[in-house]
């Protein structure tokens, strides 16, 4: 009976807690007769085999183990676990954390009525999918990290990736990759008490690439949002325009009015009801044939600001399907606007609190794909 109690304690505890529990119980039994002590240590070995099969704490199977045939036709088709990434499932099968009738299984094993499934898988993968836990489906986060510290991440977002879920994409988003990255680093867990979900401080269009700021805590999010609002964060973009801007350097100021139905923005030179002020500084870096490489800096942050502003002065962005020239885009085979948020600066002229250490720092993306394609740097001898 005592050994049975010991086994229960072992199987309901984790890692070092299990070992400590077993040791304490064994001390209590040290005066028992030899067969009891032998049985005690036997249960200890068995218990630790289940709690620490690979030397790390693992969750035990959920008690409601069900027939395999109710879950899938084969082991690799465990449709009852929508949060478990297929690649991670394959890894668990290889590590024998998915068992059929008490034995390690192969992914192509056919299941039959009466087979029993045991899953040595973390509890969170059994949860119902939601906006808060969908990041668990990202097995290998794909991030190009420009800079990271204990407060924030600067990530180089690739063109084509949405920053947040929308009507076309729910899983493969930048914020999901960031949350999965920090979760797998054991730096963040949504189930921790008072846990702060990593959040983005700025947004970039799906087809635009560049630096996005992600806050790891509430204080960083508050400070960065305040600095952006007060124009104390400088964002510089590179773009390729069709035509050479005239003058080659200048300021484009106006008012932007967004048509929500068409998801398009119109530029106005004078104030208009509902219009928002937009100011863009630009500087032409180089011109080759009909194309120009232009650097832009935003003094305001409006939807499609650079795209519609450059189109307003007769130099739309190459590849821009909304405000550009379709004939030129087709000639060059470009389907995404040539626009990249390549540089981020933190001048912080006023106090930045916990982020004062970033004052004066400038972060730059080294490789901008369209610049390397159309304006490659001259080869050094």
Secondary structure, DSSP 8 states (H G I E B T S, - for coil): -HHHHHHHHHHHS-HHHHHHHHHHHHHHTTTS-HHHHHHHHHHHHHHHHHH-TTSS------S---BGGGT-SBTT--TT-TTS-HHHHHHHHHTT-EEETTEE--TT-B--TT-BEEE---GGGGS---TTTGGGG-SS----EEEE-SSEEEEEE-TT-BSS--SS-SSSBHHHHHHHHHHHTTS--TTSTT----EESS---TT-EEEEEEESSHHHHHHHHHHHHTT-SEEEEEEEEES--SSSEEEEEEEEEEETTTTEEEEESS--TT-EEEEEEEEEEEEETTEEEEEEEESS--TTHHHHHHHHTT--BTT-TTTS-HHHHHHHT--S--EEEEEEEE---S--GGGGGGTTEEEE-S--HHHHHHS------
